Amino acid sequence: MGLWTLLEGCLLLANAFAILNEDRFLAPRGWSFNEFSGGRTKSFKAQLIGLIYATQYMRVPLLILNSICIVVKLVSG
């Protein structure tokens, strides 16, 4: 497993977090950002919710990274 494979895996994980819908998936399971916007930001669950919302906010850089990954895959084979 090389560095490129590891970076692709991280990109796929970021894409998975970016497409999660709050209304249909996160809120019914108690993973809404509104529940953790208070002072309880030290727990692992609150930090994971913050990571999910950060990846949803950074969709344009994800789009650019996906495009670069596709071009590299097309060129290198």
N, CA, C and O atoms as a Tripos MOL2 file, in Angstrom:
@<TRIPOS>MOLECULE
protein
  308   307    77     0     0
PROTEIN
NO_CHARGES

@<TRIPOS>ATOM
      1 N           0.8480   -1.1700    0.0000 N.3       1 MET1
      2 CA          0.0000    0.0000    0.0000 C.3       1 MET1
      3 C           0.8940    1.2340    0.0000 C.2       1 MET1
      4 O           1.7060    1.4340    0.9030 O.2       1 MET1
      5 N           0.7320    2.0270   -0.9990 N.am      2 GLY2
      6 CA          1.5670    3.2070   -1.1300 C.3       2 GLY2
      7 C           0.9020    4.4570   -0.5930 C.2       2 GLY2
      8 O          -0.2310    4.4320   -0.1110 O.2       2 GLY2
      9 N           1.6330    5.5390   -0.6890 N.am      3 LEU3
     10 CA          1.1320    6.8240   -0.2210 C.3       3 LEU3
     11 C          -0.0640    7.2810   -1.0490 C.2       3 LEU3
     12 O          -1.0130    7.8520   -0.5110 O.2       3 LEU3
     13 N          -0.0190    7.0320   -2.3530 N.am      4 TRP4
     14 CA         -1.1180    7.4450   -3.2200 C.3       4 TRP4
     15 C          -2.4100    6.7170   -2.8410 C.2       4 TRP4
     16 O          -3.4830    7.3200   -2.8470 O.2       4 TRP4
     17 N          -2.3170    5.4500   -2.5180 N.am      5 THR5
     18 CA         -3.4920    4.6850   -2.1200 C.3       5 THR5
     19 C          -4.0520    5.2090   -0.7980 C.2       5 THR5
     20 O          -5.2680    5.2800   -0.6180 O.2       5 THR5
     21 N          -3.1770    5.5680    0.1090 N.am      6 LEU6
     22 CA         -3.6170    6.1270    1.3760 C.3       6 LEU6
     23 C          -4.3120    7.4740    1.1720 C.2       6 LEU6
     24 O          -5.3370    7.7410    1.8000 O.2       6 LEU6
     25 N          -3.7660    8.3190    0.3050 N.am      7 LEU7
     26 CA         -4.4000    9.6060    0.0120 C.3       7 LEU7
     27 C          -5.7500    9.4240   -0.6700 C.2       7 LEU7
     28 O          -6.6910   10.1650   -0.3870 O.2       7 LEU7
     29 N          -5.8520    8.4520   -1.5600 N.am      8 GLU8
     30 CA         -7.1410    8.1670   -2.1980 C.3       8 GLU8
     31 C          -8.1670    7.6970   -1.1740 C.2       8 GLU8
     32 O          -9.3380    8.0700   -1.2510 O.2       8 GLU8
     33 N          -7.7380    6.8890   -0.2270 N.am      9 GLY9
     34 CA         -8.6300    6.4280    0.8250 C.3       9 GLY9
     35 C          -9.1380    7.5730    1.6860 C.2       9 GLY9
     36 O         -10.3160    7.6130    2.0400 O.2       9 GLY9
     37 N          -8.2490    8.5050    2.0230 N.am     10 CYS10
     38 CA         -8.6660    9.6830    2.7960 C.3      10 CYS10
     39 C          -9.6290   10.5550    2.0000 C.2      10 CYS10
     40 O         -10.5750   11.1120    2.5580 O.2      10 CYS10
     41 N          -9.3870   10.6740    0.7030 N.am     11 LEU11
     42 CA        -10.2820   11.4460   -0.1460 C.3      11 LEU11
     43 C         -11.6590   10.7920   -0.2380 C.2      11 LEU11
     44 O         -12.6770   11.4830   -0.2140 O.2      11 LEU11
     45 N         -11.6940    9.4780   -0.3420 N.am     12 LEU12
     46 CA        -12.9720    8.7710   -0.3680 C.3      12 LEU12
     47 C         -13.7300    8.9300    0.9490 C.2      12 LEU12
     48 O         -14.9530    9.0720    0.9450 O.2      12 LEU12
     49 N         -13.0200    8.9070    2.0630 N.am     13 LEU13
     50 CA        -13.6560    9.0990    3.3590 C.3      13 LEU13
     51 C         -14.2080   10.5230    3.4870 C.2      13 LEU13
     52 O         -15.3030   10.7200    4.0120 O.2      13 LEU13
     53 N         -13.4540   11.5060    3.0100 N.am     14 ALA14
     54 CA        -13.9330   12.8900    3.0330 C.3      14 ALA14
     55 C         -15.1640   13.0500    2.1420 C.2      14 ALA14
     56 O         -16.0900   13.7820    2.4910 O.2      14 ALA14
     57 N         -15.1790   12.3700    0.9960 N.am     15 ASN15
     58 CA        -16.3570   12.4070    0.1300 C.3      15 ASN15
     59 C         -17.5610   11.7810    0.8190 C.2      15 ASN15
     60 O         -18.6810   12.2750    0.6880 O.2      15 ASN15
     61 N         -17.3340   10.6960    1.5520 N.am     16 ALA16
     62 CA        -18.4350   10.0400    2.2570 C.3      16 ALA16
     63 C         -19.0170   10.9570    3.3280 C.2      16 ALA16
     64 O         -20.2350   11.0120    3.5000 O.2      16 ALA16
     65 N         -18.1620   11.6720    4.0440 N.am     17 PHE17
     66 CA        -18.6570   12.6150    5.0520 C.3      17 PHE17
     67 C         -19.3830   13.7890    4.4040 C.2      17 PHE17
     68 O         -20.3570   14.3000    4.9580 O.2      17 PHE17
     69 N         -18.9180   14.2130    3.2450 N.am     18 ALA18
     70 CA        -19.4870   15.3980    2.6040 C.3      18 ALA18
     71 C         -20.9010   15.1620    2.0730 C.2      18 ALA18
     72 O         -21.6760   16.1100    1.9520 O.2      18 ALA18
     73 N         -21.2470   13.9240    1.7560 N.am     19 ILE19
     74 CA        -22.5690   13.6900    1.1740 C.3      19 ILE19
     75 C         -23.6300   13.3150    2.1960 C.2      19 ILE19
     76 O         -24.7900   13.1170    1.8340 O.2      19 ILE19
     77 N         -23.2500   13.2140    3.4790 N.am     20 LEU20
     78 CA        -24.2420   12.8820    4.4970 C.3      20 LEU20
     79 C         -25.2330   14.0260    4.6490 C.2      20 LEU20
     80 O         -24.8340   15.1800    4.8020 O.2      20 LEU20
     81 N         -26.5050   13.7130    4.6090 N.am     21 ASN21
     82 CA        -27.5550   14.7060    4.7340 C.3      21 ASN21
     83 C         -27.9960   14.7860    6.1930 C.2      21 ASN21
     84 O         -28.2820   13.7650    6.8180 O.2      21 ASN21
     85 N         -28.0490   15.9960    6.7260 N.am     22 GLU22
     86 CA        -28.4080   16.1440    8.1350 C.3      22 GLU22
     87 C         -29.8590   15.7730    8.3960 C.2      22 GLU22
     88 O         -30.1520   15.0820    9.3710 O.2      22 GLU22
     89 N         -30.7610   16.2170    7.5500 N.am     23 ASP23
     90 CA        -32.1820   15.9800    7.7970 C.3      23 ASP23
     91 C         -32.5640   14.5100    7.6750 C.2      23 ASP23
     92 O         -33.3680   14.0100    8.4610 O.2      23 ASP23
     93 N         -32.0010   13.8260    6.7090 N.am     24 ARG24
     94 CA        -32.4010   12.4360    6.4790 C.3      24 ARG24
     95 C         -31.5590   11.4150    7.2170 C.2      24 ARG24
     96 O         -32.0410   10.3190    7.5020 O.2      24 ARG24
     97 N         -30.3260   11.7360    7.5330 N.am     25 PHE25
     98 CA        -29.4570   10.7220    8.1240 C.3      25 PHE25
     99 C         -28.9580   11.0920    9.5180 C.2      25 PHE25
    100 O         -29.0490   10.2820   10.4400 O.2      25 PHE25
    101 N         -28.4380   12.2860    9.6790 N.am     26 LEU26
    102 CA        -27.7710   12.6280   10.9340 C.3      26 LEU26
    103 C         -28.7400   12.9570   12.0630 C.2      26 LEU26
    104 O         -28.5790   12.4450   13.1700 O.2      26 LEU26
    105 N         -29.7410   13.7960   11.8140 N.am     27 ALA27
    106 CA        -30.6580   14.2350   12.8720 C.3      27 ALA27
    107 C         -31.4730   13.0900   13.4810 C.2      27 ALA27
    108 O         -31.6140   13.0590   14.7040 O.2      27 ALA27
    109 N         -32.0150   12.1490   12.7050 N.am     28 PRO28
    110 CA        -32.7650   11.0580   13.3440 C.3      28 PRO28
    111 C         -31.9090   10.1720   14.2460 C.2      28 PRO28
    112 O         -32.4400    9.4930   15.1240 O.2      28 PRO28
    113 N         -30.6120   10.1700   14.0440 N.am     29 ARG29
    114 CA        -29.7200    9.3460   14.8580 C.3      29 ARG29
    115 C         -29.0720   10.1280   16.0040 C.2      29 ARG29
    116 O         -28.2160    9.6010   16.7140 O.2      29 ARG29
    117 N         -29.4810   11.3840   16.1790 N.am     30 GLY30
    118 CA        -28.9380   12.1980   17.2570 C.3      30 GLY30
    119 C         -27.5800   12.7890   16.9570 C.2      30 GLY30
    120 O         -26.8380   13.1210   17.8820 O.2      30 GLY30
    121 N         -27.2310   12.9310   15.6840 N.am     31 TRP31
    122 CA        -25.9350   13.4660   15.2910 C.3      31 TRP31
    123 C         -26.0740   14.8540   14.6660 C.2      31 TRP31
    124 O         -25.3030   15.2150   13.7760 O.2      31 TRP31
    125 N         -27.0330   15.6150   15.1170 N.am     32 SER32
    126 CA        -27.2590   16.9470   14.5710 C.3      32 SER32
    127 C         -26.2480   17.9310   15.1520 C.2      32 SER32
    128 O         -25.8270   17.7970   16.3010 O.2      32 SER32
    129 N         -25.8680   18.9030   14.3610 N.am     33 PHE33
    130 CA        -24.8960   19.8950   14.8040 C.3      33 PHE33
    131 C         -25.5040   20.8060   15.8720 C.2      33 PHE33
    132 O         -24.7860   21.3380   16.7190 O.2      33 PHE33
    133 N         -26.8180   20.9820   15.8310 N.am     34 ASN34
    134 CA        -27.4860   21.8460   16.8130 C.3      34 ASN34
    135 C         -27.3890   21.2890   18.2250 C.2      34 ASN34
    136 O         -27.3910   22.0550   19.1890 O.2      34 ASN34
    137 N         -27.3030   19.9870   18.3650 N.am     35 GLU35
    138 CA        -27.2160   19.3760   19.6890 C.3      35 GLU35
    139 C         -25.8550   19.6020   20.3330 C.2      35 GLU35
    140 O         -25.7500   19.6050   21.5600 O.2      35 GLU35
    141 N         -24.8230   19.7890   19.5380 N.am     36 PHE36
    142 CA        -23.4720   19.9260   20.0660 C.3      36 PHE36
    143 C         -22.8800   21.3060   19.8260 C.2      36 PHE36
    144 O         -21.6670   21.4790   19.9450 O.2      36 PHE36
    145 N         -23.6950   22.2780   19.4950 N.am     37 SER37
    146 CA        -23.1610   23.6170   19.2780 C.3      37 SER37
    147 C         -22.9180   24.3470   20.5910 C.2      37 SER37
    148 O         -22.3790   25.4540   20.5940 O.2      37 SER37
    149 N         -23.3080   23.7450   21.6970 N.am     38 GLY38
    150 CA        -23.0880   24.3570   23.0130 C.3      38 GLY38
    151 C         -21.6770   24.1340   23.5080 C.2      38 GLY38
    152 O         -20.7240   24.2080   22.7320 O.2      38 GLY38
    153 N         -21.5380   23.8660   24.7820 N.am     39 GLY39
    154 CA        -20.2250   23.7390   25.3880 C.3      39 GLY39
    155 C         -19.6330   22.3450   25.3520 C.2      39 GLY39
    156 O         -18.4570   22.1850   25.6780 O.2      39 GLY39
    157 N         -20.3930   21.3280   24.9720 N.am     40 ARG40
    158 CA        -19.8880   19.9550   25.0170 C.3      40 ARG40
    159 C         -19.1620   19.6000   23.7180 C.2      40 ARG40
    160 O         -19.6080   18.7120   22.9910 O.2      40 ARG40
    161 N         -18.0860   20.2570   23.4230 N.am     41 THR41
    162 CA        -17.3530   19.9840   22.1840 C.3      41 THR41
    163 C         -16.1360   19.1080   22.4110 C.2      41 THR41
    164 O         -15.3800   18.8730   21.4690 O.2      41 THR41
    165 N         -15.9160   18.6160   23.6140 N.am     42 LYS42
    166 CA        -14.7350   17.8140   23.9000 C.3      42 LYS42
    167 C         -14.9510   16.3280   23.6410 C.2      42 LYS42
    168 O         -13.9820   15.5760   23.5440 O.2      42 LYS42
    169 N         -16.1860   15.8970   23.5300 N.am     43 SER43
    170 CA        -16.4320   14.4690   23.3450 C.3      43 SER43
    171 C         -16.0680   14.0460   21.9260 C.2      43 SER43
    172 O         -16.0080   14.8650   21.0090 O.2      43 SER43
    173 N         -15.8290   12.7580   21.7720 N.am     44 PHE44
    174 CA        -15.4660   12.2230   20.4620 C.3      44 PHE44
    175 C         -16.6090   12.4040   19.4630 C.2      44 PHE44
    176 O         -16.3780   12.7220   18.2960 O.2      44 PHE44
    177 N         -17.8380   12.2000   19.9290 N.am     45 LYS45
    178 CA        -19.0050   12.3460   19.0500 C.3      45 LYS45
    179 C         -19.1280   13.7820   18.5470 C.2      45 LYS45
    180 O         -19.4120   14.0020   17.3690 O.2      45 LYS45
    181 N         -18.9190   14.7520   19.4200 N.am     46 ALA46
    182 CA        -19.0110   16.1580   19.0100 C.3      46 ALA46
    183 C         -17.8910   16.5110   18.0290 C.2      46 ALA46
    184 O         -18.1170   17.2660   17.0840 O.2      46 ALA46
    185 N         -16.6960   15.9770   18.2420 N.am     47 GLN47
    186 CA        -15.6030   16.2610   17.3170 C.3      47 GLN47
    187 C         -15.8330   15.6010   15.9660 C.2      47 GLN47
    188 O         -15.4720   16.1650   14.9330 O.2      47 GLN47
    189 N         -16.4310   14.4080   15.9610 N.am     48 LEU48
    190 CA        -16.7530   13.7450   14.7020 C.3      48 LEU48
    191 C         -17.8330   14.5030   13.9390 C.2      48 LEU48
    192 O         -17.7660   14.6150   12.7150 O.2      48 LEU48
    193 N         -18.8250   15.0220   14.6540 N.am     49 ILE49
    194 CA        -19.8560   15.8360   14.0110 C.3      49 ILE49
    195 C         -19.2390   17.1090   13.4380 C.2      49 ILE49
    196 O         -19.6160   17.5450   12.3500 O.2      49 ILE49
    197 N         -18.2970   17.7050   14.1570 N.am     50 GLY50
    198 CA        -17.5970   18.8740   13.6370 C.3      50 GLY50
    199 C         -16.8040   18.5520   12.3830 C.2      50 GLY50
    200 O         -16.7500   19.3630   11.4590 O.2      50 GLY50
    201 N         -16.1880   17.3730   12.3390 N.am     51 LEU51
    202 CA        -15.4570   16.9370   11.1410 C.3      51 LEU51
    203 C         -16.4040   16.7460    9.9600 C.2      51 LEU51
    204 O         -16.0750   17.1200    8.8340 O.2      51 LEU51
    205 N         -17.5690   16.1720   10.2080 N.am     52 ILE52
    206 CA        -18.5590   15.9720    9.1440 C.3      52 ILE52
    207 C         -19.0020   17.3140    8.5750 C.2      52 ILE52
    208 O         -19.0920   17.4780    7.3590 O.2      52 ILE52
    209 N         -19.2790   18.2730    9.4530 N.am     53 TYR53
    210 CA        -19.7080   19.5850    8.9720 C.3      53 TYR53
    211 C         -18.5750   20.3460    8.2950 C.2      53 TYR53
    212 O         -18.8270   21.1310    7.3800 O.2      53 TYR53
    213 N         -17.3520   20.1370    8.7170 N.am     54 ALA54
    214 CA        -16.2180   20.7820    8.0550 C.3      54 ALA54
    215 C         -16.0560   20.2500    6.6290 C.2      54 ALA54
    216 O         -15.7800   21.0200    5.7090 O.2      54 ALA54
    217 N         -16.2250   18.9430    6.4440 N.am     55 THR55
    218 CA        -16.1040   18.3960    5.0930 C.3      55 THR55
    219 C         -17.2780   18.8240    4.2240 C.2      55 THR55
    220 O         -17.1200   18.9890    3.0140 O.2      55 THR55
    221 N         -18.4450   19.0040    4.8160 N.am     56 GLN56
    222 CA        -19.5830   19.4890    4.0340 C.3      56 GLN56
    223 C         -19.3700   20.9400    3.6170 C.2      56 GLN56
    224 O         -19.8190   21.3550    2.5490 O.2      56 GLN56
    225 N         -18.6930   21.7020    4.4530 N.am     57 TYR57
    226 CA        -18.4130   23.0980    4.1380 C.3      57 TYR57
    227 C         -17.3520   23.2260    3.0460 C.2      57 TYR57
    228 O         -17.3870   24.1710    2.2580 O.2      57 TYR57
    229 N         -16.4190   22.2900    2.9930 N.am     58 MET58
    230 CA        -15.3060   22.3570    2.0500 C.3      58 MET58
    231 C         -15.5660   21.5240    0.7910 C.2      58 MET58
    232 O         -14.6900   20.7750    0.3550 O.2      58 MET58
    233 N         -16.7340   21.6440    0.2170 N.am     59 ARG59
    234 CA        -17.0760   20.8400   -0.9570 C.3      59 ARG59
    235 C         -16.3220   21.2620   -2.2060 C.2      59 ARG59
    236 O         -15.9890   20.4150   -3.0350 O.2      59 ARG59
    237 N         -16.0430   22.5470   -2.3610 N.am     60 VAL60
    238 CA        -15.3370   23.0130   -3.5600 C.3      60 VAL60
    239 C         -13.9010   22.4740   -3.5940 C.2      60 VAL60
    240 O         -13.4720   21.9820   -4.6380 O.2      60 VAL60
    241 N         -13.1420   22.5490   -2.4880 N.am     61 PRO61
    242 CA        -11.8130   21.9160   -2.5280 C.3      61 PRO61
    243 C         -11.8870   20.4060   -2.7460 C.2      61 PRO61
    244 O         -11.0060   19.8340   -3.3880 O.2      61 PRO61
    245 N         -12.9270   19.7530   -2.2220 N.am     62 LEU62
    246 CA        -13.0950   18.3240   -2.4830 C.3      62 LEU62
    247 C         -13.3400   18.0600   -3.9610 C.2      62 LEU62
    248 O         -12.8280   17.0860   -4.5140 O.2      62 LEU62
    249 N         -14.1110   18.9120   -4.5950 N.am     63 LEU63
    250 CA        -14.3620   18.7800   -6.0270 C.3      63 LEU63
    251 C         -13.0610   18.9240   -6.8130 C.2      63 LEU63
    252 O         -12.8230   18.1810   -7.7650 O.2      63 LEU63
    253 N         -12.2300   19.8700   -6.4200 N.am     64 ILE64
    254 CA        -10.9500   20.0730   -7.0980 C.3      64 ILE64
    255 C         -10.0250   18.8750   -6.8700 C.2      64 ILE64
    256 O          -9.3810   18.4040   -7.8070 O.2      64 ILE64
    257 N          -9.9570   18.3810   -5.6330 N.am     65 LEU65
    258 CA         -9.1170   17.2110   -5.3440 C.3      65 LEU65
    259 C          -9.6030   15.9680   -6.0810 C.2      65 LEU65
    260 O          -8.7910   15.1680   -6.5450 O.2      65 LEU65
    261 N         -10.9150   15.8000   -6.1920 N.am     66 ASN66
    262 CA        -11.4530   14.6780   -6.9590 C.3      66 ASN66
    263 C         -11.0770   14.7820   -8.4280 C.2      66 ASN66
    264 O         -10.7350   13.7820   -9.0600 O.2      66 ASN66
    265 N         -11.1420   15.9950   -8.9710 N.am     67 SER67
    266 CA        -10.7820   16.1930  -10.3730 C.3      67 SER67
    267 C          -9.3020   15.8930  -10.6020 C.2      67 SER67
    268 O          -8.9400   15.2700  -11.6000 O.2      67 SER67
    269 N          -8.4550   16.3310   -9.6880 N.am     68 ILE68
    270 CA         -7.0190   16.0410   -9.8040 C.3      68 ILE68
    271 C          -6.7740   14.5460   -9.7300 C.2      68 ILE68
    272 O          -5.9660   14.0100  -10.4890 O.2      68 ILE68
    273 N          -7.4530   13.8770   -8.8360 N.am     69 CYS69
    274 CA         -7.2940   12.4300   -8.6860 C.3      69 CYS69
    275 C          -7.7280   11.6970   -9.9590 C.2      69 CYS69
    276 O          -7.0680   10.7480  -10.3810 O.2      69 CYS69
    277 N          -8.8150   12.1230  -10.5600 N.am     70 ILE70
    278 CA         -9.2980   11.5040  -11.8010 C.3      70 ILE70
    279 C          -8.2940   11.7110  -12.9230 C.2      70 ILE70
    280 O          -7.9940   10.7780  -13.6670 O.2      70 ILE70
    281 N          -7.7710   12.9260  -13.0500 N.am     71 VAL71
    282 CA         -6.8020   13.2210  -14.1150 C.3      71 VAL71
    283 C          -5.5350   12.3950  -13.9190 C.2      71 VAL71
    284 O          -5.0010   11.8520  -14.8860 O.2      71 VAL71
    285 N          -5.0500   12.2940  -12.6970 N.am     72 VAL72
    286 CA         -3.8480   11.4920  -12.4390 C.3      72 VAL72
    287 C          -4.0960   10.0240  -12.7690 C.2      72 VAL72
    288 O          -3.2310    9.3550  -13.3350 O.2      72 VAL72
    289 N          -5.2740    9.5280  -12.4160 N.am     73 LYS73
    290 CA         -5.5970    8.1300  -12.7310 C.3      73 LYS73
    291 C          -5.6890    7.9040  -14.2430 C.2      73 LYS73
    292 O          -5.2570    6.8690  -14.7500 O.2      73 LYS73
    293 N          -6.2480    8.8700  -14.9490 N.am     74 LEU74
    294 CA         -6.3430    8.7400  -16.4170 C.3      74 LEU74
    295 C          -4.9720    8.7800  -17.0790 C.2      74 LEU74
    296 O          -4.7160    8.0490  -18.0360 O.2      74 LEU74
    297 N          -4.0910    9.6360  -16.5670 N.am     75 VAL75
    298 CA         -2.7640    9.7660  -17.1660 C.3      75 VAL75
    299 C          -1.8800    8.5710  -16.8270 C.2      75 VAL75
    300 O          -1.1800    8.0430  -17.6910 O.2      75 VAL75
    301 N          -1.9150    8.1460  -15.5650 N.am     76 SER76
    302 CA         -1.0010    7.0820  -15.1430 C.3      76 SER76
    303 C          -1.5220    5.6800  -15.4600 C.2      76 SER76
    304 O          -0.7450    4.7260  -15.5090 O.2      76 SER76
    305 N          -2.7950    5.5570  -15.6690 N.am     77 GLY77
    306 CA         -3.3310    4.2520  -16.0480 C.3      77 GLY77
    307 C          -3.9060    3.4620  -14.9840 C.2      77 GLY77
    308 O          -4.3780    2.3510  -15.2260 O.2      77 GLY77
@<TRIPOS>BOND
     1     1     2 1
     2     2     3 1
     3     3     4 2
     4     3     5 am
     5     5     6 1
     6     6     7 1
     7     7     8 2
     8     7     9 am
     9     9    10 1
    10    10    11 1
    11    11    12 2
    12    11    13 am
    13    13    14 1
    14    14    15 1
    15    15    16 2
    16    15    17 am
    17    17    18 1
    18    18    19 1
    19    19    20 2
    20    19    21 am
    21    21    22 1
    22    22    23 1
    23    23    24 2
    24    23    25 am
    25    25    26 1
    26    26    27 1
    27    27    28 2
    28    27    29 am
    29    29    30 1
    30    30    31 1
    31    31    32 2
    32    31    33 am
    33    33    34 1
    34    34    35 1
    35    35    36 2
    36    35    37 am
    37    37    38 1
    38    38    39 1
    39    39    40 2
    40    39    41 am
    41    41    42 1
    42    42    43 1
    43    43    44 2
    44    43    45 am
    45    45    46 1
    46    46    47 1
    47    47    48 2
    48    47    49 am
    49    49    50 1
    50    50    51 1
    51    51    52 2
    52    51    53 am
    53    53    54 1
    54    54    55 1
    55    55    56 2
    56    55    57 am
    57    57    58 1
    58    58    59 1
    59    59    60 2
    60    59    61 am
    61    61    62 1
    62    62    63 1
    63    63    64 2
    64    63    65 am
    65    65    66 1
    66    66    67 1
    67    67    68 2
    68    67    69 am
    69    69    70 1
    70    70    71 1
    71    71    72 2
    72    71    73 am
    73    73    74 1
    74    74    75 1
    75    75    76 2
    76    75    77 am
    77    77    78 1
    78    78    79 1
    79    79    80 2
    80    79    81 am
    81    81    82 1
    82    82    83 1
    83    83    84 2
    84    83    85 am
    85    85    86 1
    86    86    87 1
    87    87    88 2
    88    87    89 am
    89    89    90 1
    90    90    91 1
    91    91    92 2
    92    91    93 am
    93    93    94 1
    94    94    95 1
    95    95    96 2
    96    95    97 am
    97    97    98 1
    98    98    99 1
    99    99   100 2
   100    99   101 am
   101   101   102 1
   102   102   103 1
   103   103   104 2
   104   103   105 am
   105   105   106 1
   106   106   107 1
   107   107   108 2
   108   107   109 am
   109   109   110 1
   110   110   111 1
   111   111   112 2
   112   111   113 am
   113   113   114 1
   114   114   115 1
   115   115   116 2
   116   115   117 am
   117   117   118 1
   118   118   119 1
   119   119   120 2
   120   119   121 am
   121   121   122 1
   122   122   123 1
   123   123   124 2
   124   123   125 am
   125   125   126 1
   126   126   127 1
   127   127   128 2
   128   127   129 am
   129   129   130 1
   130   130   131 1
   131   131   132 2
   132   131   133 am
   133   133   134 1
   134   134   135 1
   135   135   136 2
   136   135   137 am
   137   137   138 1
   138   138   139 1
   139   139   140 2
   140   139   141 am
   141   141   142 1
   142   142   143 1
   143   143   144 2
   144   143   145 am
   145   145   146 1
   146   146   147 1
   147   147   148 2
   148   147   149 am
   149   149   150 1
   150   150   151 1
   151   151   152 2
   152   151   153 am
   153   153   154 1
   154   154   155 1
   155   155   156 2
   156   155   157 am
   157   157   158 1
   158   158   159 1
   159   159   160 2
   160   159   161 am
   161   161   162 1
   162   162   163 1
   163   163   164 2
   164   163   165 am
   165   165   166 1
   166   166   167 1
   167   167   168 2
   168   167   169 am
   169   169   170 1
   170   170   171 1
   171   171   172 2
   172   171   173 am
   173   173   174 1
   174   174   175 1
   175   175   176 2
   176   175   177 am
   177   177   178 1
   178   178   179 1
   179   179   180 2
   180   179   181 am
   181   181   182 1
   182   182   183 1
   183   183   184 2
   184   183   185 am
   185   185   186 1
   186   186   187 1
   187   187   188 2
   188   187   189 am
   189   189   190 1
   190   190   191 1
   191   191   192 2
   192   191   193 am
   193   193   194 1
   194   194   195 1
   195   195   196 2
   196   195   197 am
   197   197   198 1
   198   198   199 1
   199   199   200 2
   200   199   201 am
   201   201   202 1
   202   202   203 1
   203   203   204 2
   204   203   205 am
   205   205   206 1
   206   206   207 1
   207   207   208 2
   208   207   209 am
   209   209   210 1
   210   210   211 1
   211   211   212 2
   212   211   213 am
   213   213   214 1
   214   214   215 1
   215   215   216 2
   216   215   217 am
   217   217   218 1
   218   218   219 1
   219   219   220 2
   220   219   221 am
   221   221   222 1
   222   222   223 1
   223   223   224 2
   224   223   225 am
   225   225   226 1
   226   226   227 1
   227   227   228 2
   228   227   229 am
   229   229   230 1
   230   230   231 1
   231   231   232 2
   232   231   233 am
   233   233   234 1
   234   234   235 1
   235   235   236 2
   236   235   237 am
   237   237   238 1
   238   238   239 1
   239   239   240 2
   240   239   241 am
   241   241   242 1
   242   242   243 1
   243   243   244 2
   244   243   245 am
   245   245   246 1
   246   246   247 1
   247   247   248 2
   248   247   249 am
   249   249   250 1
   250   250   251 1
   251   251   252 2
   252   251   253 am
   253   253   254 1
   254   254   255 1
   255   255   256 2
   256   255   257 am
   257   257   258 1
   258   258   259 1
   259   259   260 2
   260   259   261 am
   261   261   262 1
   262   262   263 1
   263   263   264 2
   264   263   265 am
   265   265   266 1
   266   266   267 1
   267   267   268 2
   268   267   269 am
   269   269   270 1
   270   270   271 1
   271   271   272 2
   272   271   273 am
   273   273   274 1
   274   274   275 1
   275   275   276 2
   276   275   277 am
   277   277   278 1
   278   278   279 1
   279   279   280 2
   280   279   281 am
   281   281   282 1
   282   282   283 1
   283   283   284 2
   284   283   285 am
   285   285   286 1
   286   286   287 1
   287   287   288 2
   288   287   289 am
   289   289   290 1
   290   290   291 1
   291   291   292 2
   292   291   293 am
   293   293   294 1
   294   294   295 1
   295   295   296 2
   296   295   297 am
   297   297   298 1
   298   298   299 1
   299   299   300 2
   300   299   301 am
   301   301   302 1
   302   302   303 1
   303   303   304 2
   304   303   305 am
   305   305   306 1
   306   306   307 1
   307   307   308 2
@<TRIPOS>SUBSTRUCTURE
     1 MET1         2 RESIDUE 1 A MET
     2 GLY2         6 RESIDUE 1 A GLY
     3 LEU3        10 RESIDUE 1 A LEU
     4 TRP4        14 RESIDUE 1 A TRP
     5 THR5        18 RESIDUE 1 A THR
     6 LEU6        22 RESIDUE 1 A LEU
     7 LEU7        26 RESIDUE 1 A LEU
     8 GLU8        30 RESIDUE 1 A GLU
     9 GLY9        34 RESIDUE 1 A GLY
    10 CYS10       38 RESIDUE 1 A CYS
    11 LEU11       42 RESIDUE 1 A LEU
    12 LEU12       46 RESIDUE 1 A LEU
    13 LEU13       50 RESIDUE 1 A LEU
    14 ALA14       54 RESIDUE 1 A ALA
    15 ASN15       58 RESIDUE 1 A ASN
    16 ALA16       62 RESIDUE 1 A ALA
    17 PHE17       66 RESIDUE 1 A PHE
    18 ALA18       70 RESIDUE 1 A ALA
    19 ILE19       74 RESIDUE 1 A ILE
    20 LEU20       78 RESIDUE 1 A LEU
    21 ASN21       82 RESIDUE 1 A ASN
    22 GLU22       86 RESIDUE 1 A GLU
    23 ASP23       90 RESIDUE 1 A ASP
    24 ARG24       94 RESIDUE 1 A ARG
    25 PHE25       98 RESIDUE 1 A PHE
    26 LEU26      102 RESIDUE 1 A LEU
    27 ALA27      106 RESIDUE 1 A ALA
    28 PRO28      110 RESIDUE 1 A PRO
    29 ARG29      114 RESIDUE 1 A ARG
    30 GLY30      118 RESIDUE 1 A GLY
    31 TRP31      122 RESIDUE 1 A TRP
    32 SER32      126 RESIDUE 1 A SER
    33 PHE33      130 RESIDUE 1 A PHE
    34 ASN34      134 RESIDUE 1 A ASN
    35 GLU35      138 RESIDUE 1 A GLU
    36 PHE36      142 RESIDUE 1 A PHE
    37 SER37      146 RESIDUE 1 A SER
    38 GLY38      150 RESIDUE 1 A GLY
    39 GLY39      154 RESIDUE 1 A GLY
    40 ARG40      158 RESIDUE 1 A ARG
    41 THR41      162 RESIDUE 1 A THR
    42 LYS42      166 RESIDUE 1 A LYS
    43 SER43      170 RESIDUE 1 A SER
    44 PHE44      174 RESIDUE 1 A PHE
    45 LYS45      178 RESIDUE 1 A LYS
    46 ALA46      182 RESIDUE 1 A ALA
    47 GLN47      186 RESIDUE 1 A GLN
    48 LEU48      190 RESIDUE 1 A LEU
    49 ILE49      194 RESIDUE 1 A ILE
    50 GLY50      198 RESIDUE 1 A GLY
    51 LEU51      202 RESIDUE 1 A LEU
    52 ILE52      206 RESIDUE 1 A ILE
    53 TYR53      210 RESIDUE 1 A TYR
    54 ALA54      214 RESIDUE 1 A ALA
    55 THR55      218 RESIDUE 1 A THR
    56 GLN56      222 RESIDUE 1 A GLN
    57 TYR57      226 RESIDUE 1 A TYR
    58 MET58      230 RESIDUE 1 A MET
    59 ARG59      234 RESIDUE 1 A ARG
    60 VAL60      238 RESIDUE 1 A VAL
    61 PRO61      242 RESIDUE 1 A PRO
    62 LEU62      246 RESIDUE 1 A LEU
    63 LEU63      250 RESIDUE 1 A LEU
    64 ILE64      254 RESIDUE 1 A ILE
    65 LEU65      258 RESIDUE 1 A LEU
    66 ASN66      262 RESIDUE 1 A ASN
    67 SER67      266 RESIDUE 1 A SER
    68 ILE68      270 RESIDUE 1 A ILE
    69 CYS69      274 RESIDUE 1 A CYS
    70 ILE70      278 RESIDUE 1 A ILE
    71 VAL71      282 RESIDUE 1 A VAL
    72 VAL72      286 RESIDUE 1 A VAL
    73 LYS73      290 RESIDUE 1 A LYS
    74 LEU74      294 RESIDUE 1 A LEU
    75 VAL75      298 RESIDUE 1 A VAL
    76 SER76      302 RESIDUE 1 A SER
    77 GLY77      306 RESIDUE 1 A GLY
